[in-house]
Amino acid sequence: MRMGKKTGLRTVSRRMFLQKTGAVAGTLGLAPAIGAPFVSRALADTKTLKIIQWSHFVPAYDTWIDGFVHEWGKKNGIDATIDHIPHLELPARAAAEVSARAGHDIFGFNGSGGPHLFEKSTMDMTPLVEELEKKYGKVSKIGQQVAYDTTTKKWVAFPDYYIDFPVLYRKDLWDEIGMKPDTWDDVRKGGAKLKAKGHPVGIGLGHSVDPNNSYNSMLWSYGASYCDDTGKKVTLDSKETLEVVKFVKALYTEAETPEVLSWDDSSNNRFLASGRGSMIHNPISAYRTIQKSNPALADKIFVLKTPAGPVRRLAAGAPNSYIIWDFAKNKEAATAFLKDYCAHWKDAFIAATGYNHPLFPNLVPKPMPIFSDDPTSHPSDKLKVLETADDWCVVFGYPGPASPAADEVANNFIIPDMMAKAATGKMTPEEAVKWATQEVEGIYKKWAGRT
């Protein structure tokens, strides 16, 4: 057995940022313990198990999963390996493996571009998920969005976890103006006041995962979406969408600076860590980093649910799932690995310092460790609001089911581009909505013709 080798042609910027600033949150050295290992003559005979997934933004999680894979392979007599690549390279890598019908046995998807795009090349995971549901409870609604195909009635993936998108804000600065960023309107109005004091808010407008999550969150919170609840009809061209685009243009002009146009997924982390930023819409990885690099600043950063809009409070969580390719050389070992991985999911949650949210209800029962009492946070219940994330997070394709078309819209960054075109004045808000609608309609029409 050989340990997982870090691969990839370029570095994940946020990951590099976390590594440089020592974001480990106290879990390095967490020893994976695999009790009662599943040992099968058939598994041992096949010899190898190959896994690929993203380079996690919390390095301690990769330390844990690498060790878990090593121990699992050792105890089962299998050469088990795990590779990590930057998250934005996953869709292209998946497409390459499908084209070659060769590569890894287990493929871990992160963010958009998930298993629905490749489901014709994946093993039916229904028997596995149904077996796990008997142990860990029915998969949550968001978990079904992540991995279930409502048309074929099959699980196309093992629903692993989602990453929530709360507000991380400087409570000391917002207290000075007598506000908190509880609604998107608060973010704009309070952000304008704080920008005047040298502390703007920051939500990226470039091509990375975070803008997709943030601007889809805004769409839904204002009652807009790019498809209906059937997941088949495009609904982006609406007065609600136009209202959101106008809001984003005002937010950019009044409360932000042009730097957000070129941000990647690490830029808002650096922005908050610099002490200049007053609020970002982001997973808690930024907070975890600052806890290590600047504890005094971290104590001033608090967490709220995603901001509410005029219609609802809803955020786009980043979906994560595992598939087994239908051309995998070792399907039996891959299935056995996922069962044992699931049995140790609480260890994974702790290693990720609460970054990974479970999709089976009994994997990490409430009160959840870390969220309910985090000794590294002051106060220790600072993150408790994240226990409620299932109530205010969904994934791409809402209010319909997740689908290949929904994933492709996210992969092509159409919603962030619509916002950026209007925010920068390249198009009027009306023109930006028309442009984006044509793009989304083209994608949905293409996929409708394939099913």
Secondary structure, 3 states (H helix, E strand, C coil): CCCCCECCCCCCHHHHHHHHHCCCCCCCCCCCCCCCCCCCHHHHHHCEEEEEEECCCCHHHHHHHHHHHHHHHHHHCCEEEEEEECHHHHHHHHHHHHHHCCCCCEEEEECCCCHHHHHHHECCCHHHHHHHHHHHCCCCHHHHHHHEECCCCEECCEEEEEECCCEEEEHHHHHHCCCCCCEHHHHHHHHHHHHHCCCCEECCCCCCHHHHHHHHHHHHHCCCCCECCCCCCECCCCHHHHHHHHHHHHHHHHHCCHHHHHCCCCHHHHHHHCCCCCEEECCCHHHHHHHHHCHHHHCCEEEECCCECCCCCCEECEEEEEEEECCCCCHHHHHHHHHHHHHCHHHHHHHCCCCCEECCCCCCCCCCCCCCCCCCCCCCCCCHHHHHHHHCEECCCCCCCCCHHHHHHHHCCHHHHHHHHHHCCCCCHHHHHHHHHHHHHHHHHHHHCCC
